[in-house]
Amino acid sequence: MKQQKPASTIQKALNVWAISVFIWSIYRYYFKTSLPIWFDEFIAKPMVFLGPLSYYVTRYEKKNVLAAVDLKFKNIRADVILGLVIGLIFFSAAFFGYLTKYHSLTPLVSKLSISWILFYILISFASGISEEILSRGFVLKRLYEESKNVITSTTFASFLFFFLHVPILFSNPKFTGVILIQVMMTDIVLSFAVSFLYLQRRSVALPILIHAFYNLSIYLFI
């Protein structure tokens, strides 16, 4: 009988990713958007995205989780500045798209309040932390370490990031028609951009900041 080769590091990492996506898909299939968004982002998503990851890193890689996913704060000032600049580009594009559609800020202003804005800022960062740690700090890092190829690892990680969003894209009634296509395309562009930046900076802090701005623009303008 031919002996099977042991799974490689990247195969194991992709298995962890697949487990998270499978559980997340089931969660979305049954609950869709019926549960509060704070439950999704503060409880469900961290458990599903970060739980299996943390178990794998501590049990099998024998590493500190923060170090294993490149959650670093050494150059945080530069990351914050760059994250603000790039995040504002996504934010501005969504803002002008909103103006083009409604020709007025009245619908937006009517729902704004300090508590509303603070709540969605926290929600945006919570979502960015879970998704970027899994997609960039865990999956992309290991793809690049095995292939040493920026284009290949970035492309593969970006499509995995897209599939991570499929359950919410097709279970949220806000995402239909042209809006659905726009969000899908923007997800791909966002993923490529933050993937290249992550490999350049080797810190997941910058992708989290950019992702948070992107999320906030969706909450505000879609």
N, C-alpha and C positions, 0 to 999 in steps of 0.2 A: 504494500500500500504506500502510495506517494505521500510523504509528509508535507503538510501545509506549512507555508511560510508564515511566521508571526506577522501580525498586522503592523504596518509602519506607523510612525508617529502621526503623520498626516491622516492616515486612514482612521486612526483612533479619534483624532480631533474632529474629523468629519462625521464620525458616528455620534459623537457628543452633540454636534450641531443638528444632526438628523433627529435625534431624540427630542431636542428642544423644539424643533419645528413641528414634529409630529404631535407633541403634547399641546403646543400652541394652536395648531390647526383644529384639534378636537375641542379645545376650549372655545375657540371662535365659532366653530360650527354650532355648538350647543347654546352659547350665550350671546353670540353676535355682539351687539352694542347695548344689550339690555342692562348690564351692570354699570355702576358709576365709573367714570373714566379714572378717578383717583384709585379705585380698586385695581383696574387694569395695570396702571403704571407704577403704583407704589407696592403692590402686593403680588398680583398674578405674574406680571412680566419678569420682575426680579427672580421669583421662584423658578419660573420655567426657563429663563435664559441664563441666569447666573448660578442656579442651584446645581445642575448637572456639570457645568463647567468647573465650579469650585470643587466639587467632589472629585472629578477627574484629576485636576491639577494637584490637589493635596494628596490624593490616594496613590496615583500612578506616576505623576511627574515628580512628586516629592518636593514641590516648590511652594514658595510664598505666592498667594494668589495675585496680589497687587503687582509684584515683580513679573510674574508669569504672563500678565496681560498688558504690561508696559503702562500701567497707570502711575505716571511720574509727575512730579511737581517742580523739578529742578529748574526748568526754563519757563515757568508758568506765566511770567509777565509777557514774554514774547509770544507765547501761545495765545494768551488772552487778546493781545492787540491784533494778531493775525486772524484769530477766530472772529473777532468783532468785525473786521474789515470784510472778510469773505461771507460771514453770516449776514451782514447788512446788504450784500449784493443779492442774495437769495430773498431777503426780506423786502428789498426795494422792488424786485421783479414781481413778487406776489402783490405788493401794494399797488403798483401801476396796472397790474392785471385786474385787480378789484375795481379800480377807478374806470378802466375801460369797460368793464361789464355793467357797473351800476351808475356811473357818471355822477356819483355823489358819495360822500362819507357818512351821510346821515344814518344808514342802517348799521354801520360799524360803531359810530359814536353812541348810538342809543343803547348798546349793550355793554359799553365799557364802564369800568369802575376800578378803583385801586385794588380791591379784593379780587376782582375777576382777573386783572392783569397779573397780580402776584401768584394767584392759583395756577394760571396757565404757564407762567414762567417756570414754576416748580415742576409742573407736569412735563413740560418740554425737556427740562434737564433730566428728570427721572427716566424718561423714554430714551433720551440720547445716551445716558450712562449704560443702561441695560443693552441696548442694541449695538453700541460701538464697542463695548468690552467683548461681546460675543463675536461680532463681525470683523472687527479690526484687531483688537488686542489678542484675541484667541485664534480665530480662523486664519486671518490674513497673515499674522505673524508666523504661524507654522507653515502656511503655504510658501511664504517667501524663504523661510529658513531651509526648506527642503529643496525648492527649485532654484533659488538664487536668481530668479527671473522676475523683474518688476512687472513687465507687461502681462505675463501669464498669470502670476499670482493675483495681480490687481483685477484682471478681467474675471477670473474664476470667483474671487471674493465678492465682486460687484454683483454678479448674477446670483450668488447665494444670498446676498443682502436683499436683492429684489424678491426672491422667493420667500424670504422671511416675512415680507410685507404682503404677500398674496392673500393670506387669510383675512387680514383687516381690510384690504382694498376691496375684496369682493363680499364683505359682510357689513360694510358701512354704507347706509343709504345715501350719504352725502357724495359718495364717489360713483358717479354715473356718467355715461357719455363722454363728452369732451374733457370734463374735469378728471375723470378716471384716467384717460390717456395722458393728460398733462402731468398728473401726479406720478404715474408709472414712469414716464420719461424723465421727470425730474429726479425721481429716486435713483435711476441709473446714473444720471449725471452727477448727482450728489455723491454717490458711492465711489465713482471713479475719482472724483476730486479729493475726497477725504482719504481714500486709500493711498493715493500718491503722496499726500501730505503726511500721512502716518508713517510711511516708509522713509520719508525724508527726515522727519522729526524723531521717529521711534518713540513716540509718546501718544497715548490714546486721549490725552487731555484736549488737544486741538480738535480732533474729530468730534468729541463730545460737544464742545462749544459751538461748532458749525452746525451740527445736527440739531442742537437745541434751538438755534435761530430758525432753522428750516421748519421745525415742528411748530414753533410759535407763529410763524407766518401762515401755516395751514390753519391753526386754530382761529387766527384773526380774520383771515381773508377768504376762507372757503366755508 
